[in-house]
Amino acid sequence: MTEINDLEQALVLAAADADSRNYEGSFEESEETNVLCKEPAFYKNVNEVKNIVIEKPATINNRPQENAPLKRKRETVEENIEAKSTKTYANVVANHYNQIEEKGLDERCKSRIVHLRNFHNWIKSMLINEYLTKIKYSKKQHNAPIRVHDMCCGKGGDLLKWKKGGITHLICSDIASVSLEQCKARYKDMKNRSGRDRGPPLYTIEFIAGDCGRMRLREKYSDPSMKLDLVSCQFAFHYSFESLPQAECMFRNAAECLQPGGYFIGTMPDAYDLVARAKRNDSNSFGNNVFQVSIDFDINKPPLFGSKYNFHLDGVVDCPEFLVYFPMFVKLAKKFGLKLVKAEKFYDYFEKMREEGRHLLNNMRSLEAYPPPENSTLVGTEPDDYNHAVEFIRKDPRGNIRIGTLSKSEWEASSLYTTFVFEKVKNTWNTDGTPLYDI
Ligand SMILES: C[S@@+](CC[C@H](N)C(=O)[O-])C[C@H]1O[C@@H](n2cnc3c(N)ncnc32)[C@H](O)[C@@H]1O
């Protein structure tokens, strides 16, 4: 059990490190009129800490034991798992999502976080497209079928992305039955419209309503022997970190039907950032006028599972979530044959993909124009929401340019998130019939 103690301690150390960083930042340069402006570099500092921990967990674990009093006892962690596994927050989460009203495009455009939402949609589009492209290239046969599971699909916000990606079959699962009904309606609508265009036929679909942290989804598939190429879990895996059994069940569902070489991709909040920001604020809550986080666990001793916090995001999310300690996430994934390919903070992923995805960024209105065009107002209302943009333009030799950016409040929310990618590894068999993965 020292391993779990050490893992946990690493989180505390990482948070402490992040806390002691200098948050002053510089600004990125760009050359076009429609340049993309990023936020102050202080998030990067937090990311660096995260990367050190992910890439060199052993170094962190071997640190001097100055934080020894923070160590947790094995019994405490296991007691937590035991207690939480009988009564879960999954229904609270389901009720929350079921009650979110379906808003029309007009209404969504008026939202304070319209650009943040579009930006996150852009991140998902790029990630999905990146891995669907790899999958297509790896197929020997032209037009070979591509089967995908959109785990915790919600209202089907990614249905169009799957269409654009040219997949053949989609499984949609979610605990929130109302959301799943909306997803079905969206698909039906797409199907009706696609019957009228001349493109390739729309993918087929099946829906599974239920708790992905509690039930074995494979048994519900129309064909339980189906081999999947991609499993996507966007903004949802962290709900399962309420307990070890729930997290393991989610991983089993993500991994067991993926074929070797297939990918498990997703997005979720970054634990290091959450804890570091609480520590920096010297409080269990932090946020701004766009999002608020209030933490229900001891930030100096977060348990590996059941570290609950409440996340409020401008009318979109307001429900309990759970801290995902990344080394534990990777360790559990391994057990199910999933090898970490990469994990990148949204900020870094944006940096990497912004040129390739520039056209889509514009099309999806993922960034806000600054200064605002005539007759439009900025969404940010805080006095310092656009200081970074003003500074960027001031330093630009071309003078009065217009740039694309997010308000500081939105960057602060977005930079909490990370992408992750795992690859399913081919297995051999143990003498007792259990699969062995060389990871
Ligand atoms: C933030 S929404 C994301 C929805 C969708 N993936 C997207 O990106 O638009 C999180 C979704 O996870 C679902 N969810 C949370 N816990 C779940 C669980 N245990 N089993 C299945 N779905 C779950 C919620 O009902 C909700 O639809």
Ligand as a Chemical Component Dictionary entry (heavy atoms), coordinates in Angstrom:
data_LIG
# 
_chem_comp.id                   LIG 
_chem_comp.type                 NON-POLYMER 
_chem_comp.pdbx_formal_charge   0 
_chem_comp.three_letter_code    LIG 
# 
loop_
_chem_comp_atom.comp_id 
_chem_comp_atom.atom_id 
_chem_comp_atom.alt_atom_id 
_chem_comp_atom.type_symbol 
_chem_comp_atom.charge 
_chem_comp_atom.model_Cartn_x 
_chem_comp_atom.model_Cartn_y 
_chem_comp_atom.model_Cartn_z 
_chem_comp_atom.pdbx_ordinal 
LIG C1  C1  C 0  -20.348 17.362 -19.339 1  
LIG S1  S1  S 1  -21.434 16.224 -20.005 2  
LIG C2  C2  C 0  -20.602 15.786 -21.495 3  
LIG C3  C3  C 0  -21.486 15.220 -22.546 4  
LIG C4  C4  C 0  -20.794 14.890 -23.867 5  
LIG N1  N1  N 0  -19.772 13.891 -23.685 6  
LIG C5  C5  C 0  -20.218 16.139 -24.494 7  
LIG O1  O1  O 0  -18.996 16.282 -24.546 8  
LIG O2  O2  O -1 -20.995 16.968 -24.962 9  
LIG C6  C6  C 0  -21.150 14.799 -18.994 10 
LIG C7  C7  C 0  -22.044 13.641 -19.342 11 
LIG O3  O3  O 0  -21.606 12.500 -18.611 12 
LIG C8  C8  C 0  -22.749 11.763 -18.238 13 
LIG N2  N2  N 0  -22.394 10.880 -17.115 14 
LIG C9  C9  C 0  -21.908 11.233 -15.916 15 
LIG N3  N3  N 0  -21.714 10.141 -15.146 16 
LIG C10 C10 C 0  -22.092 9.067  -15.890 17 
LIG C11 C11 C 0  -22.115 7.677  -15.655 18 
LIG N4  N4  N 0  -21.737 7.162  -14.495 19 
LIG N5  N5  N 0  -22.552 6.864  -16.630 20 
LIG C12 C12 C 0  -22.958 7.376  -17.829 21 
LIG N6  N6  N 0  -22.959 8.700  -18.101 22 
LIG C13 C13 C 0  -22.527 9.539  -17.152 23 
LIG C14 C14 C 0  -23.748 12.839 -17.870 24 
LIG O4  O4  O 0  -25.077 12.365 -17.836 25 
LIG C15 C15 C 0  -23.494 13.870 -18.963 26 
LIG O5  O5  O 0  -24.315 13.637 -20.079 27 
# 
loop_
_chem_comp_bond.comp_id 
_chem_comp_bond.atom_id_1 
_chem_comp_bond.atom_id_2 
_chem_comp_bond.value_order 
_chem_comp_bond.pdbx_ordinal 
LIG C1  S1  SING 1  
LIG S1  C2  SING 2  
LIG S1  C6  SING 3  
LIG C2  C3  SING 4  
LIG C3  C4  SING 5  
LIG C4  N1  SING 6  
LIG C4  C5  SING 7  
LIG C5  O1  DOUB 8  
LIG C5  O2  SING 9  
LIG C6  C7  SING 10 
LIG C7  O3  SING 11 
LIG C7  C15 SING 12 
LIG O3  C8  SING 13 
LIG C8  N2  SING 14 
LIG C8  C14 SING 15 
LIG N2  C9  SING 16 
LIG N2  C13 SING 17 
LIG C9  N3  DOUB 18 
LIG N3  C10 SING 19 
LIG C10 C11 SING 20 
LIG C10 C13 DOUB 21 
LIG C11 N4  SING 22 
LIG C11 N5  DOUB 23 
LIG N5  C12 SING 24 
LIG C12 N6  DOUB 25 
LIG N6  C13 SING 26 
LIG C14 O4  SING 27 
LIG C14 C15 SING 28 
LIG C15 O5  SING 29 
# 
